[in-house]
Amino acid sequence: MVSLSQYGYIVPHDRSYALPTFTADSKQLHFGARYNYEDKETGSLWFGYNFSAGDKLALEVTPMIGGVFGNTAGIAPGYKASLTGSVVNSPPKANMCSTQGIMQEVFSIAGWK
């Protein structure tokens, strides 16, 4: 499965910017690329392995490692996970970027059905 998305941010009294993201999954392998996500004028590449279990209540987990380059540079461990079924639909993901001894965390959790 391949996914490409583009978000734009209009920032009053500052420079507006776009946030393109790309992901590709082939069976167990995951690849991702994004720009302006960890920092402005910064790109990142992500590689991971997809794990899944369950039918009625399905758990999918993808541990990832990424490289960040541009205004911010470093190595970034991360994951994405989802739990889906007739009652829940929870896709959390987290990425941490270690740069020059400073740990920056980007964390988002979206939606319960």
SULRA-V47627 format. One record per residue. N is the residue number from 1. PHI is phi in whole degrees, 0 to 359 (NA if undefined). OMEGA is omega in radians with two decimals (NA if undefined). Layout:
n=N phi=PHI omega=OMEGA
n=N phi=PHI omega=OMEGA
This chain:
n=1 phi=NA omega=3.14
n=2 phi=239 omega=3.14
n=3 phi=223 omega=3.08
n=4 phi=229 omega=3.11
n=5 phi=227 omega=-3.11
n=6 phi=222 omega=3.05
n=7 phi=244 omega=3.09
n=8 phi=233 omega=3.14
n=9 phi=237 omega=3.06
n=10 phi=262 omega=-3.04
n=11 phi=253 omega=3.13
n=12 phi=298 omega=3.08
n=13 phi=61 omega=3.10
n=14 phi=206 omega=-3.12
n=15 phi=280 omega=3.06
n=16 phi=283 omega=-3.09
n=17 phi=207 omega=3.10
n=18 phi=252 omega=-3.14
n=19 phi=230 omega=3.11
n=20 phi=277 omega=3.04
n=21 phi=227 omega=-3.14
n=22 phi=223 omega=3.02
n=23 phi=226 omega=3.07
n=24 phi=217 omega=3.11
n=25 phi=235 omega=3.08
n=26 phi=229 omega=-3.04
n=27 phi=55 omega=-3.08
n=28 phi=272 omega=-3.06
n=29 phi=272 omega=3.13
n=30 phi=234 omega=3.04
n=31 phi=227 omega=3.10
n=32 phi=217 omega=3.07
n=33 phi=217 omega=3.11
n=34 phi=207 omega=-3.10
n=35 phi=224 omega=-3.11
n=36 phi=65 omega=-3.13
n=37 phi=265 omega=3.14
n=38 phi=285 omega=3.14
n=39 phi=194 omega=3.08
n=40 phi=294 omega=-3.12
n=41 phi=53 omega=-3.14
n=42 phi=226 omega=3.10
n=43 phi=249 omega=3.07
n=44 phi=211 omega=3.07
n=45 phi=238 omega=-3.05
n=46 phi=233 omega=3.07
n=47 phi=229 omega=-3.12
n=48 phi=205 omega=-3.13
n=49 phi=232 omega=-3.10
n=50 phi=275 omega=3.03
n=51 phi=241 omega=3.08
n=52 phi=214 omega=3.11
n=53 phi=207 omega=3.05
n=54 phi=93 omega=3.11
n=55 phi=243 omega=-3.14
n=56 phi=293 omega=3.04
n=57 phi=241 omega=-3.01
n=58 phi=259 omega=3.08
n=59 phi=248 omega=3.07
n=60 phi=234 omega=-3.12
n=61 phi=227 omega=3.09
n=62 phi=229 omega=3.00
n=63 phi=287 omega=-3.05
n=64 phi=224 omega=2.97
n=65 phi=231 omega=-3.09
n=66 phi=225 omega=3.01
n=67 phi=244 omega=-3.10
n=68 phi=244 omega=-3.08
n=69 phi=215 omega=-3.11
n=70 phi=125 omega=3.10
n=71 phi=301 omega=3.05
n=72 phi=242 omega=-3.13
n=73 phi=225 omega=3.11
n=74 phi=166 omega=3.09
n=75 phi=252 omega=-3.01
n=76 phi=230 omega=2.97
n=77 phi=282 omega=3.13
n=78 phi=197 omega=3.07
n=79 phi=205 omega=2.88
n=80 phi=227 omega=-3.11
n=81 phi=210 omega=3.04
n=82 phi=215 omega=3.07
n=83 phi=233 omega=-3.08
n=84 phi=234 omega=3.11
n=85 phi=181 omega=-3.09
n=86 phi=286 omega=-3.08
n=87 phi=249 omega=-3.04
n=88 phi=241 omega=3.00
n=89 phi=208 omega=-2.99
n=90 phi=235 omega=3.11
n=91 phi=255 omega=3.09
n=92 phi=282 omega=3.00
n=93 phi=207 omega=3.13
n=94 phi=213 omega=3.07
n=95 phi=220 omega=3.07
n=96 phi=237 omega=-3.09
n=97 phi=238 omega=3.12
n=98 phi=265 omega=-3.12
n=99 phi=227 omega=3.09
n=100 phi=49 omega=3.09
n=101 phi=80 omega=3.12
n=102 phi=253 omega=3.13
n=103 phi=262 omega=3.07
n=104 phi=253 omega=-3.11
n=105 phi=242 omega=3.02
n=106 phi=248 omega=-3.04
n=107 phi=224 omega=3.08
n=108 phi=217 omega=3.06
n=109 phi=231 omega=-3.12
n=110 phi=233 omega=2.82
n=111 phi=56 omega=2.87
n=112 phi=250 omega=3.11
n=113 phi=284 omega=NA
